[in-house]
Amino acid sequence: MLLPFLMEATSLWAFLTYSTFNSPKGPYVETYLTIAGNTVNYIKKEDGKFQATVNILMTFKQNDVIKAFNKYELNSPEIDDTSKTSLKTSFQFIDEQRFQVPNGTYDFEIQLSDKNKNAKPSPFTQSVTVDFPDDKPSFSGIQLVQSYGKSETEKTITKNGYDLVPYVYNFYPAVEKKLTFYGELYNMDKNTGAGQKFLLSYFIEAFENNMKMSEFARTKITEAKPVEPVMAEFNIENLTTGNYNLVIEARNQQNEIIASRKLFFQRSNPGAKVVYSDMTAFNVQNTFAEKI
């Protein structure tokens, strides 16, 4: 899910997305926040370098009762120069947080303010739903990934043995050649039985008509278990400009969709040409064997 916002009162530019996941400790919401480095004030430190600081408050409420919150300071990377020339191609700094909350619908609020400016924070609110039933399969949210690597130590960004640096936006400009994502499927064993085979699919479809793009469709047969990590990557160099959904779904041996999840994204790619043979439906209408 995507929560873009501009803190106009302070000229602070930020973009927030979030995903929901389940764990042995219970469900949690994971937030991914990026701050534009050329919209914050920098102060000189004792070592001669410059650094900005953003005050952040995130809260999850139900009926005006706070269920989870975090108030903290986010520091930018240190830089040597704060001239306008150096900040024209400004970097962005990213923050990731996790909030353990039970199933339910919450009023999520975020407040941001530049610590080095005399301005009041402007709140932004959004409804967030967490829903992971114990008795049937469901997918986590889909996390878009900028880069990943094997984890040496457990961190906030660690999942399934990998450190996942989030891709915060739902927009892919032409310079981006790959779309990488991560998700999790829960409780498939409670539907098919532990160890039973099922089909896991992930694909890109046109947003307007739900047409599956055959060039961007993958499937694999796997065995049902309590948690099935899904991490994959598409080369989108030939994906034309347009609005799309990234879809993950699980089907049983009767070709029934047991669980699915979609994430909307946009692509700008003026140099790519439409290949109509790729805009065909992904045929899964008959038997399980034929679908495989």
Backbone bond lengths (Angstrom), bond angles and torsions (degrees), N, CA, C in turn:
res aa  C-N    CA-C-N  psi(-1)  N-CA   C-N-CA  omega(-1)  CA-C   N-CA-C  phi
1 M - - - 1.466 - - 1.518 108.63 -
2 L 1.342 115.78 155.83 1.442 120.68 -170.34 1.514 111.03 -128.43
3 L 1.322 116.72 133.07 1.451 121.79 179.97 1.523 109.42 -130.42
4 P 1.348 119.17 75.15 1.457 119.43 178.89 1.523 110.61 -75.62
5 F 1.316 117.66 141.36 1.448 119.26 176.09 1.521 109.94 -157.06
6 L 1.328 116.03 152.00 1.458 123.56 177.42 1.517 107.85 -118.87
7 M 1.318 117.35 122.81 1.450 121.41 179.09 1.525 107.79 -82.70
8 E 1.328 116.60 84.37 1.454 121.75 -171.40 1.525 112.51 -64.80
9 A 1.316 116.97 -33.61 1.459 119.29 -176.63 1.520 111.70 -62.78
10 T 1.283 117.37 -29.34 1.461 121.29 -177.52 1.518 112.54 -114.73
11 S 1.340 117.68 0.53 1.472 122.95 -176.17 1.522 111.80 60.87
12 L 1.316 116.52 21.74 1.458 121.26 178.87 1.523 107.98 -89.58
13 W 1.333 116.52 124.68 1.463 120.88 -177.88 1.526 109.06 -102.71
14 A 1.345 114.85 128.27 1.464 119.87 -179.29 1.515 109.53 -144.43
15 F 1.331 115.19 157.34 1.465 121.66 178.15 1.516 107.29 -140.66
16 L 1.331 115.02 131.95 1.467 120.41 -175.26 1.514 110.72 -126.77
17 T 1.320 117.39 135.75 1.451 122.65 168.46 1.532 107.79 -127.61
18 Y 1.331 115.95 166.89 1.452 118.72 177.03 1.519 109.78 -149.17
19 S 1.316 116.34 158.97 1.459 123.74 172.54 1.523 108.40 -136.73
20 T 1.326 115.76 156.04 1.461 120.24 176.98 1.528 109.03 -113.16
21 F 1.332 115.75 140.27 1.454 122.35 -179.56 1.519 109.42 -136.34
22 N 1.340 115.30 163.88 1.452 121.59 174.21 1.521 108.54 -115.17
23 S 1.318 116.78 160.18 1.457 121.69 -179.40 1.516 108.79 -157.18
24 P 1.333 118.51 167.81 1.470 120.00 176.41 1.527 112.94 -57.80
25 K 1.338 117.22 -25.77 1.461 121.12 178.30 1.523 112.55 -84.98
26 G 1.338 116.50 -8.04 1.454 120.70 -178.69 1.519 111.68 119.53
27 P 1.338 117.42 173.55 1.462 120.78 -177.93 1.529 111.98 -66.22
28 Y 1.325 115.38 157.34 1.459 120.07 173.63 1.521 109.86 -149.65
29 V 1.330 114.30 155.27 1.463 122.81 174.76 1.515 107.60 -105.05
30 E 1.308 115.35 132.25 1.463 121.27 179.41 1.525 108.19 -112.92
31 T 1.327 117.02 125.74 1.462 121.43 -178.52 1.522 110.04 -108.37
32 Y 1.338 115.78 144.43 1.456 123.08 178.73 1.519 107.83 -126.89
33 L 1.320 116.41 113.47 1.455 122.48 -174.56 1.523 109.97 -118.88
34 T 1.339 116.02 134.12 1.456 120.29 174.23 1.518 109.33 -123.62
35 I 1.326 116.42 140.11 1.459 123.92 179.69 1.525 108.64 -117.79
36 A 1.335 117.24 131.83 1.460 120.91 176.93 1.526 108.97 -74.86
37 G 1.330 115.85 122.93 1.460 120.71 -174.24 1.507 115.01 -66.57
38 N 1.338 117.80 -19.63 1.466 119.46 -179.53 1.519 112.79 -93.42
39 T 1.355 117.74 12.00 1.471 121.28 178.81 1.523 111.95 -116.22
40 V 1.334 117.28 12.01 1.461 121.43 179.59 1.528 109.33 -125.59
41 N 1.329 115.62 159.11 1.458 121.88 179.62 1.521 110.89 -91.35
42 Y 1.322 116.04 141.73 1.455 122.00 -179.72 1.528 110.17 -110.85
43 I 1.318 115.66 144.21 1.458 120.86 174.47 1.525 108.36 -119.82
44 K 1.322 114.47 149.54 1.465 120.33 -178.15 1.521 110.12 -81.33
45 K 1.315 115.75 132.57 1.457 121.63 -179.81 1.522 110.50 -95.72
46 E 1.318 115.32 174.32 1.465 120.19 -177.70 1.526 112.35 -62.71
47 D 1.337 116.90 -28.81 1.457 119.15 -179.26 1.533 112.55 -83.91
48 G 1.344 117.63 3.07 1.455 121.22 177.73 1.515 114.28 91.94
49 K 1.311 117.33 -9.33 1.461 120.56 178.58 1.532 110.07 -88.57
50 F 1.347 115.80 166.93 1.457 121.66 -177.38 1.524 109.96 -113.97
51 Q 1.348 115.47 145.76 1.462 120.50 -179.41 1.524 110.33 -148.38
52 A 1.325 115.77 142.11 1.462 122.21 175.53 1.523 109.32 -105.98
53 T 1.335 116.00 156.83 1.464 121.74 179.07 1.524 109.43 -137.19
54 V 1.325 115.91 132.74 1.464 122.08 178.82 1.525 108.68 -115.21
55 N 1.325 116.13 128.72 1.465 121.68 174.07 1.526 108.89 -83.40
56 I 1.320 116.94 131.37 1.461 121.71 -175.05 1.527 109.90 -130.33
57 L 1.313 115.54 134.69 1.461 121.74 171.97 1.520 108.26 -132.35
58 M 1.333 117.23 121.28 1.463 123.09 175.75 1.520 108.14 -119.37
59 T 1.335 116.32 133.19 1.466 120.77 179.00 1.526 110.49 -135.85
60 F 1.325 115.26 147.00 1.465 123.41 172.72 1.521 107.42 -118.46
61 K 1.352 115.90 120.25 1.465 120.89 -176.22 1.516 111.04 -122.18
62 Q 1.331 114.84 151.70 1.463 123.59 168.48 1.524 107.49 -133.04
63 N 1.345 115.87 120.16 1.462 120.86 -177.53 1.535 111.44 52.75
64 D 1.331 114.47 43.79 1.470 123.16 178.31 1.528 113.58 67.27
65 V 1.316 117.58 9.83 1.465 121.25 175.77 1.522 108.55 -100.39
66 I 1.324 116.77 125.37 1.461 121.13 -179.01 1.526 109.71 -72.98
67 K 1.329 116.66 122.58 1.460 122.34 179.14 1.522 112.29 -100.23
68 A 1.330 116.77 -27.27 1.464 121.20 177.18 1.520 107.51 -159.89
69 F 1.336 116.45 147.70 1.458 119.21 177.17 1.527 109.45 -159.34
70 N 1.325 114.46 164.06 1.460 121.02 173.37 1.520 107.93 -152.08
71 K 1.321 115.59 127.50 1.459 122.68 176.62 1.518 107.67 -119.56
72 Y 1.334 116.81 121.76 1.461 119.55 -173.36 1.518 110.79 -157.73
73 E 1.322 115.83 172.30 1.456 122.62 176.14 1.521 109.51 -110.59
74 L 1.323 115.34 136.00 1.458 121.51 177.64 1.522 108.23 -111.36
75 N 1.333 116.67 117.97 1.457 121.92 179.56 1.518 110.74 -93.49
76 S 1.318 115.50 140.05 1.462 120.35 174.02 1.520 109.45 -75.52
77 P 1.320 117.99 163.91 1.465 119.73 168.64 1.528 109.63 -61.48
78 E 1.300 117.20 151.88 1.461 120.84 176.82 1.524 110.29 -74.67
79 I 1.330 116.00 140.24 1.464 120.50 178.96 1.528 108.94 -128.48
80 D 1.329 115.64 159.42 1.463 121.24 -177.55 1.523 113.07 -89.83
81 D 1.342 117.28 -24.97 1.450 121.19 -170.26 1.526 109.41 -139.98
82 T 1.330 117.23 133.42 1.462 120.92 178.37 1.523 112.39 -113.44
83 S 1.316 117.13 18.98 1.455 119.84 178.79 1.517 110.16 -66.55
84 K 1.334 116.64 157.93 1.456 121.35 -179.65 1.524 111.29 -60.83
85 T 1.331 116.15 -33.85 1.461 119.66 179.78 1.516 111.09 -62.73
86 S 1.317 116.69 -44.18 1.467 119.90 -177.06 1.524 111.61 -71.77
87 L 1.356 117.48 -26.46 1.456 120.38 -176.71 1.525 113.33 -93.72
88 K 1.346 117.29 -2.44 1.462 119.59 178.41 1.514 111.50 -61.11
89 T 1.311 116.39 -41.41 1.470 121.14 176.40 1.521 107.60 -101.48
90 S 1.326 114.98 55.07 1.457 121.21 -169.43 1.523 112.72 -63.70
91 F 1.320 114.81 143.65 1.455 121.61 171.57 1.527 109.13 -74.59
92 Q 1.311 115.10 169.32 1.460 121.21 172.64 1.520 107.55 -126.88
93 F 1.309 116.34 144.66 1.462 118.48 178.65 1.515 109.68 -114.86
94 I 1.330 114.70 142.21 1.463 123.01 -167.48 1.522 110.36 -116.15
95 D 1.329 114.67 144.30 1.459 121.17 177.21 1.521 108.96 -131.74
96 E 1.328 116.89 143.59 1.467 122.34 178.51 1.523 109.18 -130.74
97 Q 1.346 115.47 132.90 1.456 121.27 -179.93 1.522 109.78 -132.26
98 R 1.339 116.53 155.84 1.459 122.32 175.00 1.528 109.67 -125.39
99 F 1.343 115.65 137.71 1.461 122.39 179.57 1.520 108.54 -126.67
100 Q 1.332 116.56 116.35 1.456 122.03 179.22 1.531 108.17 -80.37
101 V 1.330 116.76 113.00 1.469 121.09 179.86 1.522 109.16 -138.99
102 P 1.338 118.38 145.13 1.473 120.98 177.78 1.530 110.89 -69.91
103 N 1.333 115.79 169.37 1.459 120.55 173.71 1.526 109.82 -54.55
104 G 1.324 115.65 141.84 1.458 120.27 179.30 1.518 111.03 152.16
105 T 1.315 116.03 177.98 1.460 122.74 177.46 1.525 108.67 -108.93
106 Y 1.327 115.61 133.98 1.454 121.58 -173.67 1.524 110.85 -126.81
107 D 1.332 114.84 151.10 1.463 121.50 167.20 1.523 106.74 -91.16
108 F 1.322 114.96 105.84 1.458 120.29 179.30 1.519 109.30 -91.51
109 E 1.331 115.94 133.84 1.467 120.43 178.06 1.514 109.85 -132.17
110 I 1.331 115.77 138.11 1.453 121.24 174.24 1.516 108.57 -125.49
111 Q 1.328 115.62 138.17 1.460 122.43 174.28 1.520 108.25 -125.46
112 L 1.320 116.01 131.63 1.462 122.30 179.24 1.519 109.41 -125.85
113 S 1.300 116.20 144.29 1.463 120.72 172.21 1.528 109.07 -153.01
114 D 1.314 114.64 145.96 1.464 121.38 176.79 1.527 107.83 -78.18
115 K 1.305 116.65 120.03 1.470 120.80 -177.30 1.518 111.56 -61.81
116 N 1.331 116.22 -26.72 1.459 120.42 -175.50 1.528 112.93 -98.18
117 K 1.349 117.42 15.43 1.458 122.56 174.32 1.518 109.45 -125.46
118 N 1.303 115.93 147.66 1.464 120.70 178.39 1.520 108.78 -91.29
119 A 1.322 116.89 78.72 1.461 121.86 -179.04 1.527 109.27 -147.05
120 K 1.322 115.35 143.45 1.455 120.14 179.12 1.532 110.10 -77.66
121 P 1.326 116.78 145.93 1.474 119.25 177.94 1.518 111.38 -70.06
122 S 1.325 115.79 148.63 1.457 121.78 175.77 1.531 108.42 -107.04
123 P 1.327 118.65 120.76 1.473 120.03 -177.71 1.524 111.72 -76.73
124 F 1.321 114.67 149.52 1.463 122.42 173.36 1.522 106.82 -128.43
125 T 1.340 117.19 132.53 1.468 120.94 -176.45 1.521 111.16 -122.72
126 Q 1.323 115.20 153.10 1.469 122.07 -179.06 1.521 108.04 -158.45
127 S 1.326 116.45 142.55 1.461 120.85 174.59 1.526 109.39 -80.38
128 V 1.324 116.50 132.62 1.468 123.04 -179.75 1.526 108.61 -126.52
129 T 1.333 116.65 128.75 1.466 121.66 179.68 1.518 110.12 -112.47
130 V 1.318 115.69 132.48 1.468 123.72 175.49 1.522 107.07 -114.59
131 D 1.345 117.13 121.14 1.469 119.78 -174.51 1.522 110.23 -146.45
132 F 1.326 116.52 97.93 1.460 122.73 176.56 1.526 109.15 -127.99
133 P 1.340 117.74 91.66 1.473 120.55 -179.10 1.523 111.20 -65.62
134 D 1.321 115.64 146.98 1.466 120.70 -178.66 1.515 112.78 -78.02
135 D 1.344 117.57 -22.63 1.456 120.38 -168.45 1.526 114.91 -107.44
136 K 1.329 118.69 5.13 1.460 119.74 178.88 1.524 110.71 -150.69
137 P 1.348 116.53 158.86 1.468 119.94 -176.97 1.521 112.01 -66.91
138 S 1.326 115.15 149.74 1.464 121.76 174.75 1.520 108.55 -158.63
139 F 1.328 115.18 153.20 1.455 121.21 176.49 1.529 110.04 -96.94
140 S 1.316 114.44 149.89 1.462 120.25 168.32 1.520 109.02 -70.39
141 G 1.311 116.08 178.20 1.448 119.02 167.55 1.520 109.73 -66.07
142 I 1.325 116.17 162.88 1.456 121.59 177.39 1.523 108.63 -96.19
143 Q 1.309 116.55 120.02 1.464 121.50 177.69 1.525 109.48 -97.85
144 L 1.318 117.13 120.62 1.457 121.42 173.15 1.526 108.44 -77.85
145 V 1.332 115.98 141.35 1.465 121.56 -170.95 1.524 109.93 -123.08
146 Q 1.332 115.02 130.00 1.465 120.40 175.93 1.524 111.33 -80.68
147 S 1.334 115.57 -45.22 1.464 121.31 179.54 1.524 108.36 -157.23
148 Y 1.325 116.15 163.87 1.460 120.06 -179.16 1.520 109.76 -153.50
149 G 1.322 114.75 160.77 1.455 121.16 177.24 1.513 110.07 -162.82
150 K 1.310 116.99 163.63 1.455 121.99 178.44 1.522 110.35 -60.40
151 S 1.312 115.70 135.55 1.458 120.18 -177.74 1.530 110.75 -84.52
152 E 1.327 115.32 132.48 1.469 120.74 175.54 1.532 110.70 -89.94
153 T 1.333 115.74 -37.64 1.464 122.23 177.01 1.527 108.55 -136.86
154 E 1.318 116.48 154.39 1.458 121.65 -179.56 1.529 110.41 -69.78
155 K 1.350 116.07 126.69 1.458 121.61 179.07 1.523 108.97 -131.88
156 T 1.335 115.68 178.00 1.466 119.61 176.39 1.517 110.62 -62.84
157 I 1.330 117.29 -32.58 1.465 120.55 -176.74 1.530 112.71 -87.60
158 T 1.331 117.42 4.31 1.463 121.01 -176.31 1.523 111.24 -87.28
159 K 1.345 114.99 131.74 1.464 121.88 172.29 1.518 108.42 -143.53
160 N 1.334 115.28 131.06 1.463 121.45 174.26 1.533 112.26 52.72
161 G 1.329 116.68 37.74 1.465 120.90 176.12 1.515 115.02 84.65
162 Y 1.336 118.25 5.21 1.464 121.96 179.73 1.525 110.31 -124.20
163 D 1.320 115.19 145.37 1.455 121.10 170.13 1.518 107.95 -90.79
164 L 1.339 116.81 119.10 1.453 122.54 -175.41 1.525 109.59 -109.35
165 V 1.331 116.38 112.70 1.464 120.65 174.91 1.525 107.10 -85.05
166 P 1.333 118.76 120.07 1.468 120.19 -172.56 1.526 113.21 -70.89
167 Y 1.331 115.12 145.25 1.460 122.47 166.29 1.518 105.38 -95.60
168 V 1.311 117.11 110.39 1.456 120.89 -164.92 1.524 113.14 -77.94
169 Y 1.319 118.21 -27.48 1.465 120.69 -171.42 1.528 111.88 -90.46
170 N 1.349 115.13 165.71 1.458 120.52 170.50 1.525 110.26 -108.03
171 F 1.331 116.80 20.63 1.462 123.41 -179.64 1.522 109.04 -121.92
172 Y 1.351 115.42 129.09 1.461 121.71 179.30 1.525 109.08 -116.17
173 P 1.340 118.14 104.52 1.464 120.49 176.43 1.524 110.64 -73.22
174 A 1.322 116.07 172.70 1.467 121.12 -175.82 1.522 112.21 -60.08
175 V 1.321 117.46 -29.03 1.461 120.33 -178.18 1.528 112.07 -66.84
176 E 1.333 117.19 -22.51 1.467 120.67 178.70 1.529 109.34 -84.15
177 K 1.316 117.16 121.05 1.467 122.09 -175.54 1.527 113.26 -102.49
178 K 1.330 117.26 -12.39 1.464 120.18 -177.11 1.522 110.49 -132.63
179 L 1.323 115.20 147.73 1.456 122.61 171.53 1.522 106.73 -119.68
180 T 1.310 116.04 113.89 1.463 122.55 -179.43 1.523 108.78 -113.98
181 F 1.323 117.01 140.02 1.464 119.29 -178.02 1.528 110.47 -146.01
182 Y 1.334 113.73 161.88 1.461 121.12 178.39 1.524 108.92 -138.28
183 G 1.324 115.85 140.30 1.457 122.11 174.28 1.515 109.97 -153.28
184 E 1.322 116.15 175.79 1.460 121.43 178.96 1.521 109.68 -138.17
185 L 1.324 116.24 141.57 1.464 122.96 175.22 1.519 107.80 -109.03
186 Y 1.345 116.52 128.23 1.454 121.48 -176.55 1.537 111.03 -111.84
187 N 1.329 115.21 144.49 1.479 123.32 167.90 1.523 114.74 65.70
188 M 1.331 118.94 25.25 1.462 118.50 177.05 1.522 110.65 -64.18
189 D 1.325 116.90 -29.54 1.464 120.52 179.44 1.528 112.35 -65.64
190 K 1.330 117.73 -23.75 1.457 120.99 179.25 1.520 112.07 -77.76
191 N 1.327 116.47 -12.06 1.465 120.08 178.01 1.512 111.90 -99.75
192 T 1.323 117.20 -46.97 1.467 121.04 -174.77 1.519 112.71 -99.52
193 G 1.335 116.56 -19.03 1.454 120.89 -171.24 1.521 109.24 100.00
194 A 1.314 117.07 140.39 1.460 121.64 -177.84 1.529 110.85 -58.32
195 G 1.322 116.21 134.00 1.464 121.92 177.08 1.518 114.48 84.18
196 Q 1.322 118.34 -8.64 1.462 120.48 178.49 1.522 110.41 -73.30
197 K 1.331 115.71 144.62 1.462 120.13 -177.84 1.528 111.06 -78.85
198 F 1.329 114.43 145.52 1.465 121.19 173.30 1.523 108.13 -147.88
199 L 1.312 116.06 168.47 1.456 121.53 -176.48 1.524 109.99 -104.82
200 L 1.316 115.46 124.67 1.461 122.29 176.01 1.522 108.17 -106.34
201 S 1.325 117.07 124.24 1.461 122.14 -177.41 1.519 109.98 -124.30
202 Y 1.322 115.42 147.50 1.460 120.24 170.51 1.519 107.34 -144.79
203 F 1.325 116.05 138.82 1.462 120.27 -173.77 1.524 110.23 -160.01
204 I 1.318 114.50 167.30 1.463 122.44 174.13 1.517 107.93 -106.86
205 E 1.325 116.79 134.02 1.457 121.46 177.96 1.524 109.91 -127.07
206 A 1.333 116.54 153.68 1.457 121.24 174.50 1.518 109.48 -65.62
207 F 1.306 116.96 134.85 1.458 120.94 -176.47 1.523 111.77 -66.66
208 E 1.342 117.15 -38.21 1.456 120.68 -172.24 1.524 113.50 -71.45
209 N 1.344 117.73 -36.02 1.472 119.33 -174.38 1.529 113.68 -129.08
210 N 1.330 117.11 6.96 1.467 122.24 179.26 1.529 113.31 58.73
211 M 1.335 117.26 26.75 1.457 121.25 176.33 1.524 109.78 -75.46
212 K 1.330 116.20 125.14 1.462 120.81 179.68 1.521 109.97 -75.17
213 M 1.332 115.84 138.88 1.452 121.64 179.29 1.521 107.97 -94.73
214 S 1.332 117.14 111.00 1.466 120.15 -171.25 1.523 112.59 -63.32
215 E 1.330 117.59 -29.73 1.473 119.89 178.87 1.520 111.12 -68.46
216 F 1.330 116.03 -21.93 1.455 121.33 -176.48 1.520 109.59 -119.52
217 A 1.337 116.06 52.92 1.459 122.03 179.42 1.523 109.12 -137.40
218 R 1.318 116.90 129.29 1.461 122.14 -179.23 1.526 109.03 -134.37
219 T 1.330 116.01 148.13 1.457 121.50 176.03 1.520 109.88 -138.45
220 K 1.314 115.64 155.32 1.465 120.20 172.60 1.520 108.56 -151.70
221 I 1.325 114.68 148.41 1.459 121.04 174.72 1.519 107.89 -91.80
222 T 1.312 116.50 131.98 1.455 120.17 179.17 1.521 109.06 -141.78
223 E 1.309 116.91 171.01 1.454 122.48 -177.25 1.522 110.54 -103.44
224 A 1.317 115.38 139.16 1.458 121.52 -175.30 1.529 111.33 -66.53
225 K 1.328 115.00 134.29 1.467 122.37 176.53 1.526 108.89 -151.72
226 P 1.328 118.57 173.63 1.465 119.74 -175.61 1.533 114.25 -60.18
227 V 1.354 116.87 -39.28 1.464 120.72 179.91 1.521 109.07 -134.97
228 E 1.328 116.64 128.26 1.457 122.55 177.80 1.530 108.32 -120.32
229 P 1.349 118.05 105.37 1.459 119.65 176.54 1.531 110.41 -69.10
230 V 1.320 116.09 143.29 1.460 122.00 177.89 1.523 107.67 -128.05
231 M 1.326 115.56 108.26 1.459 120.12 177.26 1.515 108.03 -130.34
232 A 1.328 116.85 124.37 1.454 120.44 -174.41 1.518 110.10 -151.42
233 E 1.327 114.01 170.39 1.462 120.41 -175.87 1.519 109.47 -145.09
234 F 1.326 116.77 136.45 1.455 122.99 173.74 1.531 109.15 -113.26
235 N 1.327 115.87 137.18 1.457 120.58 167.76 1.530 106.67 -80.86
236 I 1.336 117.64 112.40 1.470 121.02 -175.62 1.529 111.87 -105.72
237 E 1.326 116.32 22.40 1.466 119.70 -179.72 1.523 111.16 -59.17
238 N 1.350 117.45 -32.95 1.464 121.35 -178.79 1.527 113.15 -102.30
239 L 1.320 117.46 10.93 1.456 120.16 177.23 1.528 108.78 -80.83
240 T 1.322 116.74 120.07 1.462 121.40 -173.56 1.526 111.82 -74.37
241 T 1.301 115.17 165.90 1.457 121.79 177.53 1.531 110.38 -59.00
242 G 1.330 116.15 133.53 1.461 118.80 178.95 1.511 112.66 165.43
243 N 1.326 114.89 -177.96 1.466 123.65 176.45 1.528 108.88 -103.19
244 Y 1.317 116.52 134.38 1.459 120.86 -173.64 1.528 111.31 -139.61
245 N 1.324 114.71 163.60 1.459 122.88 166.59 1.524 108.88 -115.66
246 L 1.315 116.53 136.60 1.459 121.92 165.99 1.521 106.59 -93.18
247 V 1.339 117.20 124.61 1.466 121.80 -171.80 1.525 109.79 -122.17
248 I 1.323 116.71 136.64 1.461 121.95 168.26 1.523 107.09 -125.71
249 E 1.336 116.57 139.41 1.463 119.73 -179.24 1.518 110.95 -150.61
250 A 1.310 115.34 155.57 1.459 123.36 177.74 1.520 108.75 -121.39
251 R 1.345 116.49 132.25 1.463 122.23 178.53 1.519 109.56 -122.93
252 N 1.336 115.83 143.45 1.458 119.91 177.10 1.530 110.08 -85.99
253 Q 1.327 117.29 -174.91 1.456 121.58 -176.19 1.523 112.58 -72.77
254 Q 1.312 117.47 -8.45 1.460 121.38 173.38 1.537 110.94 -95.51
255 N 1.322 115.63 10.36 1.466 122.74 178.12 1.523 112.23 66.10
256 E 1.320 117.00 25.89 1.456 121.53 177.72 1.530 109.12 -93.93
257 I 1.327 116.39 137.22 1.460 120.44 176.14 1.524 108.69 -74.63
258 I 1.309 115.89 118.16 1.456 122.10 -177.11 1.532 111.02 -93.64
259 A 1.324 116.43 -35.14 1.461 121.01 179.36 1.519 108.32 -155.79
260 S 1.323 116.43 149.69 1.463 120.57 178.18 1.516 109.86 -155.45
261 R 1.324 114.80 161.64 1.464 121.37 177.03 1.527 108.05 -152.12
262 K 1.349 116.38 141.65 1.462 121.89 178.86 1.528 109.82 -124.88
263 L 1.345 114.34 150.57 1.455 120.98 173.80 1.522 108.51 -137.60
264 F 1.319 116.76 123.94 1.464 122.07 179.96 1.526 110.54 -77.46
265 F 1.343 116.43 140.16 1.467 120.57 171.41 1.518 109.51 -149.98
266 Q 1.322 115.28 163.37 1.458 122.41 179.19 1.519 109.77 -119.30
267 R 1.332 114.17 148.35 1.460 121.09 179.46 1.528 109.46 -128.18
268 S 1.333 116.72 132.61 1.461 122.09 171.04 1.519 107.47 -116.79
269 N 1.331 115.94 116.54 1.467 120.41 -174.90 1.533 109.13 -151.65
270 P 1.354 117.82 70.92 1.470 121.27 -173.64 1.515 114.36 -57.89
271 G 1.331 118.02 -26.85 1.463 120.61 -176.52 1.511 114.87 -80.24
272 A 1.327 117.83 -13.62 1.467 120.85 -177.09 1.521 110.42 -82.86
273 K 1.333 115.92 146.52 1.452 121.82 178.40 1.527 109.89 -109.04
274 V 1.321 115.46 144.91 1.462 120.76 -179.71 1.525 109.74 -69.44
275 V 1.319 116.25 129.18 1.465 122.05 173.53 1.523 106.49 -111.00
276 Y 1.340 116.68 104.16 1.458 120.12 -171.02 1.521 112.42 -66.81
277 S 1.321 117.87 -24.96 1.464 119.46 178.75 1.518 111.52 -66.90
278 D 1.350 116.17 -19.16 1.452 119.53 -179.96 1.521 111.77 -84.76
279 M 1.328 117.27 -12.87 1.461 120.56 -176.52 1.521 110.55 -96.70
280 T 1.317 115.09 54.41 1.457 120.89 -178.03 1.508 109.82 -115.30
281 A 1.291 115.13 153.75 1.464 119.62 179.14 1.516 109.83 -68.33
282 F 1.306 115.01 142.76 1.460 121.93 177.54 1.522 107.49 -81.89
283 N 1.325 118.16 107.99 1.459 122.67 -167.69 1.522 111.28 -79.18
284 V 1.316 115.40 110.95 1.467 120.62 177.83 1.524 109.39 -132.76
285 Q 1.313 117.20 35.55 1.451 120.03 -169.75 1.522 114.46 -83.83
286 N 1.321 119.13 -25.03 1.461 119.64 -170.68 1.522 112.63 -101.20
287 T 1.318 117.35 -127.48 1.455 118.57 -172.15 1.515 112.04 -81.18
288 F 1.320 113.67 164.80 1.462 120.14 178.00 1.521 110.91 -59.45
289 A 1.310 117.84 -41.83 1.480 121.28 179.75 1.518 111.51 -64.32
290 E 1.321 117.07 -42.27 1.449 119.97 178.77 1.523 111.20 -65.85
291 K 1.306 115.55 -37.16 1.466 119.85 178.55 1.517 110.64 -63.08
292 I 1.327 117.01 -39.75 1.463 120.28 178.88 1.522 110.53 -61.66
